Amino acid sequence: MAESLIYVAGNPSLYPIEYYNPATGSYQGVIPELLEQFSEESGYEIQYYKPGAKDQRAQMAVNRQVDVISGCTEDEEFQNTEGQEIMLLQVEKGGDTVSYQLFLAESAPSEFKTEFREFFSGISQSEKAGLIMEAEEEKNNEFLEGLSGNIISFSVVLVLLFSILLVVLRKLRKRLKMYEADRMKDSLTGLANADYFEQQFARHINDNNRILYSICCFYIDIDHMARIIGYEKTNEYLRHTASILEEYVSETEFLAYITNIGFVILRWSGGDVQEEWILSALHRISGFAEESRVSAGIYYLRENDKEPAPAIFTSYVGAITAYRNGEKYCICTDKILRSYLEEGQLREDLKGAFDRKEFQLYLQFYVDAHDTGRIVGGEALTRWQHPERGFLLPSGFIPIMEREGLIPQMDYYMLKKACDFLERLHRDKIEDFYISCNISRVTFEEPSFAERCKEIVEKYRFRRSLLILELTEGLPGTDSSGIRRNAAALREYGVRLALDDFGEGFTSFFDLQEYPTDYLKLDKSLVDNVGSQKGMTILRTMVTIGHELGMTVMAEGIETEQQLQKLQNVHCDVIQGFYFYHPVPEWNAEKQILRKRAEEQAERQREKKMTRPKETIQTGEEEHNGEGIDERKDREESDF
């Protein structure tokens, strides 16, 4: 049988036809007995939904959560059940005829409907009436039947003991219920926890209605808030958020707070994208605290989503993705989930990548803006040679390193690689090639940064002024004095400093006034806009500012002849870009530098030879423009 589990929405207060017994946690009465009999004969498993504070049968029918709506009177109507009623019985009450019915929901399996109708058509009215009489009699005689034998057989003392036992059992049952309620509740927000959410998921979601539901996760960066406003106010914010989200949850939907995930809602969506309520909720949640950082992720359930945990996780991935991208919410797709899982694997791989020396030094050359054939230096760049995924660019792993707090480790690692490269050039007598290393503000702010840099540099032999540290663009540090102190100490030591990406963000002019620097590196966006009059005006102004402050002005991202000419016209000093050189591994860079220097030296030798005066030979005496042989030899030796 393809679908053997049948869901029933019962009437909890239709005694003795059908009613819910809290003591046993089950439905009892005429209808449950008949359904149990049907189950035994047909093989279908009958499962009642636990009743809520209000009658939820109509909403469950709309949400396609049930196959059978039970305990219905003739004046009750339910959506999509026209012509699907089964008359159970009719009784006389106060001179009126009362009818009791069952309704088959639209989502019920067709094979089940046929067997269900056949079963009830085979039960006579007298049999049904007999069941009612038995239920009434059982209820009326319940107390007497329980005690009659005891009254006759036992003494009054035993009766009292029995009464005491009943009281103890009631208290124990109450405590157990309280314990169960606490176990299913989050202590901070008062909402249901993960256990309750999973329980309700299993109870309300089935094959017929699964695709009509979605899971929405609200992620809040709690650590960020706690650092700013403290944990007490952060907890207050979470409780307030819980009260807001409760307003967006109906009686047949469920809200929970799950640790390390956030607020999770199982919501009926009907298969449609419904973003209005999410935007409204986010607006109210964010408005409660300016320091809050909250985003939402949505996942629409599919036919194969049998368990809640994977679906919850997928909605969480959507929320995290929205948060990282600066968006309000994100509908999580397979592509987004796959990317997140791949990132998780990369996080694990990063742990041993430094020890395995998988990160490689690449260099992109700088050239003299007015002698573009001359290489003057290079920018140190990072590439990851992953053992399984191959060659990875920084965009594929630097964001992960930032989230994992590994950027300082990378900064120091690349600094060592750059120093080692400069020492190799020093051994080859090359003393005019410099390397710039990008240093994040997080690293530059460290109190020990200057000392750690000195310790690294001291292990290598090269001229200190050939090392340039680039302070990257970003938000100003909470303690800019730390960056200023480190910058001053390193400049005094002999290392030079540069402002990277100048002109891109709002920190640029703050940095100019705050930190002592030697180089001004213009952002690529300035170069990209040289085609417009406004762009050229801005570029010329930036170069002028740098020169008036005594800095060497560098430009990156040159890709066309036009850009080169524009930069030369405004007297930029050093340029870099694909128009000249692409990044190359350090062994290739070293090879090119040595070749270039050899070519330049050979060219200088040729130029010297071409500028020497011609010698004249005369009988009995050699002269060169009036010079004797000895005088000429002395001059030639002095040239070298």
C-alpha positions in Angstrom: 0.0 0.0 0.0 1.6 3.3 -1.1 0.1 5.6 1.5 -0.8 3.7 4.7 -0.7 6.6 7.2 -4.0 8.5 7.5 -4.2 11.8 9.4 -7.4 12.7 11.3 -8.5 16.1 12.8 -10.9 15.2 15.6 -13.4 17.1 17.7 -12.0 17.1 21.2 -15.3 18.0 23.0 -18.1 15.9 21.3 -18.6 13.5 24.2 -19.4 10.6 23.9 -19.2 10.6 20.1 -15.5 11.8 20.1 -13.5 13.5 22.8 -9.9 14.0 23.8 -8.7 12.6 27.1 -5.8 14.6 28.5 -5.0 11.9 31.0 -4.2 9.3 28.3 -3.2 11.8 25.6 -5.6 10.2 23.1 -9.0 10.5 21.5 -11.8 8.3 22.8 -15.5 7.7 22.1 -17.5 6.1 19.3 -15.6 7.5 16.3 -12.1 6.5 17.6 -13.4 3.0 18.3 -14.8 2.7 14.7 -11.6 4.1 13.2 -9.5 1.6 15.2 -11.7 -1.2 13.9 -11.3 0.1 10.4 -7.5 0.2 10.9 -7.4 -3.4 12.0 -9.4 -4.5 9.0 -7.8 -2.4 6.3 -4.2 -2.1 7.4 -4.3 1.7 7.3 -2.6 3.4 10.3 -4.8 6.1 11.9 -3.1 9.1 13.5 -5.0 11.9 15.3 -3.6 15.4 15.5 -3.3 16.6 19.1 -5.9 19.4 19.6 -4.9 23.0 20.2 -6.4 25.7 22.3 -9.0 26.3 19.6 -10.7 24.1 17.0 -8.1 23.8 14.2 -10.0 21.5 11.9 -11.1 24.1 9.3 -7.5 25.5 9.0 -6.0 22.0 8.8 -8.4 21.3 5.9 -7.3 24.5 4.1 -3.6 23.6 4.7 -4.2 20.0 3.4 -2.8 18.6 6.6 -5.5 16.0 7.1 -7.3 13.2 5.3 -10.3 12.9 7.5 -12.2 15.7 9.4 -14.1 14.0 12.2 -16.8 14.7 14.8 -18.7 17.1 12.6 -22.3 18.2 13.0 -24.6 18.9 10.0 -24.2 22.7 10.4 -20.4 22.6 10.0 -18.9 23.3 6.6 -15.3 22.8 5.5 -13.4 24.0 2.4 -13.0 21.6 -0.5 -15.1 18.8 1.1 -18.4 19.3 -0.8 -19.9 15.9 -1.6 -17.3 14.1 0.6 -19.3 13.7 3.8 -20.1 10.3 5.4 -23.2 10.2 7.6 -22.2 8.5 10.8 -25.5 8.5 12.7 -28.6 10.6 13.7 -29.9 10.9 17.2 -32.9 12.6 18.9 -32.0 15.4 21.4 -34.7 17.5 23.0 -37.1 16.7 20.2 -34.6 17.6 17.5 -32.7 15.3 15.2 -28.9 15.8 15.4 -26.6 14.4 12.6 -23.0 13.5 13.1 -20.7 13.2 10.1 -17.2 12.6 8.8 -15.6 14.5 6.0 -13.0 13.2 3.5 -10.5 15.8 2.7 -9.5 16.5 -0.9 -5.9 15.4 -0.2 -7.0 11.9 1.0 -5.8 9.0 -1.2 -8.5 7.8 -3.6 -8.0 4.1 -2.7 -8.5 5.0 1.0 -11.7 6.9 0.3 -13.2 3.9 -1.4 -12.4 1.5 1.4 -13.4 4.0 4.1 -16.9 4.5 2.6 -17.4 0.8 2.2 -16.5 0.2 5.9 -19.0 2.7 7.2 -21.7 1.7 4.9 -21.4 -1.8 6.3 -22.2 -0.7 9.9 -25.9 -0.5 10.8 -27.5 2.4 12.6 -28.3 0.1 15.5 -24.7 -0.9 15.9 -23.7 2.7 16.0 -26.4 3.6 18.6 -25.3 0.6 20.7 -21.8 2.0 20.8 -23.2 5.4 22.1 -25.2 3.7 24.8 -22.2 1.7 25.9 -20.1 4.9 26.0 -22.7 6.7 28.1 -23.0 3.8 30.5 -19.3 3.4 30.8 -18.9 7.1 31.7 -21.8 7.1 34.3 -20.6 3.9 36.0 -16.9 4.6 35.8 -16.5 5.7 39.4 -18.9 3.1 40.9 -17.3 0.3 38.9 -13.8 1.3 40.1 -14.8 1.4 43.8 -17.6 -1.1 44.3 -15.4 -4.1 44.7 -13.1 -2.2 47.0 -16.0 -0.9 49.3 -17.3 -4.4 49.7 -13.9 -6.2 50.0 -11.7 -3.7 51.8 -11.8 -1.6 55.0 -12.3 2.1 55.2 -8.5 2.5 55.7 -7.8 1.0 52.3 -10.3 3.3 50.8 -8.4 6.3 52.3 -5.1 4.9 51.1 -6.5 4.6 47.7 -7.7 8.2 47.7 -4.3 9.4 48.8 -2.7 7.4 46.0 -5.0 9.1 43.5 -3.9 12.5 44.8 -0.2 11.6 44.6 -0.7 10.2 41.1 -2.4 13.5 40.0 0.4 15.6 41.4 3.0 13.3 39.8 1.2 13.6 36.5 1.1 17.3 36.8 4.8 17.5 37.5 5.5 15.3 34.6 3.5 17.6 32.3 5.3 20.6 33.7 8.7 18.9 33.1 7.7 17.9 29.6 6.6 21.5 28.9 9.9 22.9 30.2 11.9 20.4 28.2 10.2 21.7 25.0 10.8 25.4 25.8 13.7 27.7 25.3 14.5 29.3 28.7 15.6 32.7 27.3 12.8 33.5 24.9 10.0 31.4 26.3 9.4 29.9 22.8 9.4 26.3 21.8 12.8 24.8 21.2 14.2 22.4 18.5 12.7 19.3 20.1 9.2 20.8 20.1 9.6 22.1 16.5 10.6 18.6 15.3 7.7 17.1 17.1 5.2 19.5 15.6 6.8 19.0 12.1 6.2 15.3 12.3 2.6 15.8 13.5 1.5 18.4 11.0 3.5 17.8 7.8 2.7 14.9 5.6 3.0 13.9 1.9 -0.2 15.7 1.0 0.7 19.2 2.4 4.5 19.2 2.5 5.0 21.3 -0.6 2.6 24.0 0.7 4.9 24.8 3.7 8.1 26.8 4.0 10.6 27.3 6.8 11.8 30.8 7.5 14.9 31.4 9.6 15.8 34.8 11.2 19.5 35.0 11.9 20.8 37.6 14.3 24.5 38.3 14.8 24.4 38.0 18.6 28.2 38.2 19.1 28.3 41.5 17.3 25.5 43.0 19.4 26.9 41.6 22.6 30.3 43.3 21.9 28.5 46.7 21.5 25.6 46.7 24.0 26.4 43.8 26.3 24.8 40.4 26.8 22.0 41.6 29.1 20.6 44.1 26.5 21.2 41.5 23.7 19.0 39.0 25.6 16.3 41.6 26.0 16.5 42.2 22.3 16.0 38.5 21.6 12.9 38.3 23.9 11.5 41.3 22.1 12.1 39.7 18.8 10.3 36.6 19.9 7.2 38.7 20.8 7.2 40.4 17.4 7.5 37.1 15.5 4.7 35.5 17.4 2.4 38.0 15.8 3.2 36.6 12.4 2.4 33.0 13.3 -1.1 31.5 13.0 -2.6 28.7 15.1 -1.5 26.0 12.6 2.1 27.4 12.2 5.0 27.1 14.6 7.7 29.3 15.9 10.8 28.2 17.8 14.1 29.5 18.9 16.9 27.1 18.1 20.3 27.7 19.6 23.1 28.5 17.1 20.5 28.8 14.4 18.0 31.6 15.3 14.3 32.0 15.2 12.6 29.4 12.9 9.0 29.5 11.6 7.2 26.6 10.0 4.8 28.6 7.8 2.0 27.8 5.4 2.8 29.4 2.1 0.6 27.7 -0.4 3.7 27.3 -2.6 3.9 31.0 -3.3 6.7 33.5 -2.5 5.4 35.8 0.3 8.0 38.4 1.0 5.8 41.2 2.4 5.5 39.7 5.9 9.2 39.0 6.0 10.1 42.6 5.2 7.6 43.8 7.7 9.0 41.6 10.4 12.6 42.5 9.6 11.8 46.2 9.7 10.2 45.9 13.2 13.0 43.6 14.6 15.8 45.9 13.3 14.0 49.0 14.6 14.2 47.9 18.2 18.0 48.2 18.3 20.3 50.2 16.0 23.1 47.7 16.7 21.1 44.7 15.4 22.2 42.8 12.4 19.4 40.5 11.2 18.6 38.8 8.0 16.2 36.0 6.9 16.5 32.8 4.9 13.5 31.0 3.3 13.3 27.4 2.2 10.2 26.0 0.5 9.7 22.3 1.4 9.9 19.7 -1.2 8.3 16.3 -1.5 11.4 14.5 -0.2 11.9 16.7 2.9 10.8 14.0 5.4 12.9 15.3 8.3 12.9 18.9 9.7 16.7 19.2 10.5 18.0 19.4 6.9 15.2 21.8 6.0 16.0 24.1 9.0 19.7 24.1 8.1 18.9 25.0 4.5 16.8 28.0 5.6 19.7 29.0 8.0 22.1 28.9 5.0 19.8 31.3 3.2 19.8 33.7 6.2 23.6 33.6 6.5 24.0 34.2 2.8 21.7 37.2 3.0 23.6 38.5 6.0 27.0 38.2 4.2 25.7 39.9 1.0 24.1 42.7 2.9 20.6 41.6 1.8 17.4 41.5 3.9 16.5 37.9 3.0 17.5 35.1 0.6 15.5 32.2 -0.8 18.0 29.3 -0.4 18.6 27.3 -3.6 20.6 24.2 -4.3 23.4 26.3 -5.7 23.6 28.5 -2.6 23.5 25.4 -0.4 26.2 23.7 -2.4 28.4 26.8 -2.3 28.0 27.0 1.5 28.9 23.4 2.0 32.0 23.7 -0.2 33.0 26.7 1.8 32.7 24.6 4.9 35.1 22.1 3.4 37.5 24.9 2.5 37.4 26.1 6.1 38.6 22.7 7.2 41.3 22.6 4.5 42.6 26.0 5.6 43.6 24.6 9.0 46.6 22.7 7.6 47.3 24.7 4.4 50.0 26.9 6.0 51.9 23.9 7.4 51.7 22.2 4.0 52.9 25.4 2.3 50.1 25.4 -0.1 49.9 29.2 -0.3 52.2 30.6 -3.0 53.7 34.0 -3.7 52.8 35.7 -7.0 54.1 39.0 -8.2 52.5 41.6 -10.4 55.1 44.1 -11.6 55.1 47.9 -11.3 56.7 49.9 -14.2 58.0 53.4 -14.4 55.1 55.5 -15.8 57.4 57.4 -18.2 59.7 54.5 -19.0 57.2 51.6 -19.3 59.9 49.1 -20.3 61.5 49.4 -16.9 60.3 47.2 -14.1 60.7 49.0 -10.7 59.0 46.7 -8.3 56.1 44.2 -7.7 53.0 43.6 -5.6 53.0 40.4 -3.5 49.8 38.5 -4.2 48.5 35.2 -2.7 47.4 32.1 -4.6 46.3 28.8 -3.1 47.4 25.6 -4.8 44.7 23.4 -3.3 45.6 19.6 -3.4 42.2 18.7 -4.8 40.6 21.8 -6.2 43.7 23.1 -7.9 44.6 26.8 -8.3 42.4 29.2 -6.3 42.3 33.0 -6.5 42.0 35.1 -3.3 38.3 35.7 -3.9 37.8 32.0 -3.3 39.3 31.9 0.1 40.1 35.4 1.6 36.5 36.0 2.6 36.5 32.7 4.5 39.8 33.6 6.2 38.3 36.9 7.3 35.4 35.2 8.9 37.7 32.6 10.5 40.1 35.2 11.8 43.0 33.9 9.8 44.0 37.1 8.0 46.8 38.1 10.4 48.3 34.6 9.9 48.2 35.1 6.1 49.7 38.7 6.4 52.7 37.5 8.3 53.1 34.4 6.0 53.2 36.6 2.9 55.6 39.0 4.6 58.1 36.2 5.1 57.7 35.1 1.5 58.3 38.7 0.2 61.4 39.1 2.5 62.9 35.8 1.2 62.4 37.0 -2.4 64.1 40.3 -1.7 67.0 38.5 -0.1 67.5 36.3 -3.3 67.6 39.5 -5.4 70.1 41.0 -3.0 72.4 37.9 -3.5 72.1 38.6 -7.3 73.3 42.3 -6.7 69.8 43.7 -7.6 69.2 46.6 -5.2 66.5 48.6 -7.0 63.5 46.3 -7.1 60.9 46.8 -4.3 58.0 44.6 -3.2 54.7 45.9 -1.7 52.7 43.6 0.7 49.1 44.1 1.6 48.5 44.3 5.3 44.9 44.3 6.7 43.9 46.9 9.2 43.1 44.1 11.7 46.7 43.1 11.6 48.1 46.6 11.4 46.2 47.5 14.6 47.8 44.7 16.7 49.9 46.2 19.5 52.8 43.8 18.6 52.6 44.3 14.8 55.7 46.6 14.4 57.8 44.3 16.6 56.7 41.2 14.8 57.5 42.8 11.5 61.0 43.7 12.7 61.6 40.2 13.9 60.7 38.8 10.5 62.7 41.3 8.5 65.8 40.9 10.7 66.1 37.3 9.5 66.8 38.4 5.9 69.4 40.5 4.2 68.2 43.3 1.9 67.8 47.1 1.9 64.8 47.9 4.2 63.5 50.6 2.0 62.8 47.9 -0.7 59.9 46.6 1.5 56.6 48.5 1.2 53.7 47.7 3.5 50.3 48.6 2.0 47.5 49.6 4.5 44.4 48.2 2.8 41.0 50.0 2.6 38.5 49.3 5.3 36.6 50.8 8.2 38.7 53.0 10.5 40.0 51.0 13.5 38.5 51.5 16.9 41.9 52.7 18.0 43.6 54.5 15.1 46.5 55.4 17.4 47.6 51.7 17.2 48.0 52.0 13.4 49.7 55.3 13.7 52.1 54.1 16.3 53.0 51.0 14.3 53.4 53.0 11.1 55.7 55.5 12.7 57.8 52.7 14.2 58.2 50.9 10.9 59.1 54.0 9.0 61.8 54.8 11.5 63.1 51.3 11.1 63.4 51.9 7.3 60.4 50.2 5.9 58.2 52.3 3.6 54.4 52.6 3.8 51.6 53.0 1.2 47.9 53.8 1.3 46.1 51.2 -0.9 42.9 51.8 -2.9 43.1 55.5 -2.3 39.9 57.3 -3.5 37.6 54.2 -3.2 36.1 54.6 0.3 35.4 57.3 2.9 38.6 56.4 4.9 41.0 57.7 2.3 41.4 61.3 3.4 41.2 60.3 7.0 44.2 58.0 6.4 46.1 60.8 4.7 45.9 63.0 7.8 46.3 60.2 10.3 49.2 58.0 9.1 52.7 58.8 7.8 53.0 57.2 4.3 55.4 57.3 1.4 53.2 56.0 -1.5 49.7 56.8 -2.6 48.2 53.9 -4.6 45.1 55.1 -6.6 42.1 52.8 -6.7 41.3 51.1 -10.0 37.9 52.9 -10.1 39.7 56.2 -10.7 41.6 54.7 -13.7 38.4 53.2 -15.1 36.8 56.7 -15.3 39.6 58.6 -17.1 37.5 58.6 -20.3 35.2 61.3 -18.8 36.0 64.9 -18.1 34.8 64.5 -14.5 36.9 61.3 -14.1 40.0 63.1 -15.4 39.5 66.0 -13.0 39.3 63.8 -10.0 42.3 61.8 -11.1 44.4 64.9 -11.7 43.4 66.2 -8.3 44.4 63.0 -6.5 47.8 62.9 -8.2 48.4 66.5 -7.3 47.5 65.9 -3.6 49.9 63.0 -3.5 52.8 65.0 -5.0 52.2 68.0 -2.8 52.4 65.7 0.2 55.7 64.4 -1.0 54.4 60.9 -2.0 55.1 58.7 -4.9 51.8 58.2 -6.7 51.0 54.7 -8.0 48.1 53.6 -10.2 46.7 50.1 -10.7 44.4 48.5 -13.2 45.8 49.9 -16.4 44.5 47.8 -19.3 44.4 50.2 -22.3 46.7 52.6 -24.2 44.3 55.4 -23.5 44.5 54.9 -19.7 48.3 54.9 -19.9 48.4 58.2 -21.8 46.0 59.8 -19.4 48.1 58.8 -16.4 51.3 60.0 -18.1 49.6 63.4 -18.8 48.8 63.9 -15.1 52.4 62.8 -14.2 51.6 59.6 -12.3 54.9 58.0 -11.1 54.4 54.2 -11.1 51.7 52.1 -12.9 50.6 48.5 -12.8 48.1 46.5 -14.8 47.4 43.8 -17.4 48.4 46.1 -20.1 52.0 45.4 -19.0 52.1 42.3 -16.9 49.9 39.7 -15.4 50.7 38.2 -11.9 53.3 35.4 -12.2 54.7 32.9 -9.7 57.8 34.0 -7.8 60.2 31.7 -9.7 59.0 33.2 -13.0 59.2 36.8 -11.6 62.7 36.2 -10.5 63.7 34.9 -13.9 62.2 37.9 -15.6 63.8 40.4 -13.3 67.3 38.9 -13.8 66.8 38.9 -17.6 65.6 42.5 -17.6 68.5 43.6 -15.5 70.9 41.8 -17.8 69.4 43.4 -20.8 69.5 46.9 -19.2 73.1 46.5 -18.3 74.0 45.3 -21.8 72.2 48.3 -23.2 74.1 50.7 -21.0 77.4 49.1 -22.1 76.4 49.6 -25.8 75.5 53.2 -25.1 78.9 53.9 -23.5 80.7 52.4 -26.4 78.7 54.5 -28.9 79.5 57.7 -27.0 83.3 57.2 -26.9 85.4 59.6 -29.2 87.1 57.9 -32.2 90.9 57.3 -32.1 93.2 58.8 -34.7 96.5 57.0 -35.7 99.4 59.1 -36.8 102.9 58.1 -37.9 105.2 57.3 -34.9 102.5 58.4 -32.4 98.9 57.5 -31.4 96.7 60.4 -30.5 93.0 60.7 -29.5 91.7 64.3 -29.8 95.0 65.6 -28.6 95.4 63.0 -25.8 98.4 60.7 -25.4 98.1 56.9 -24.9 98.7 57.1 -21.2 96.1 59.9 -20.7 93.5 58.0 -22.7 94.0 54.8 -20.7 93.6 56.7 -17.5 90.2 58.2 -18.7 88.9 54.8 -19.9 89.7 53.1 -16.6 87.9 55.9 -14.8 84.6 55.2 -16.8 84.3 51.8 -15.1 
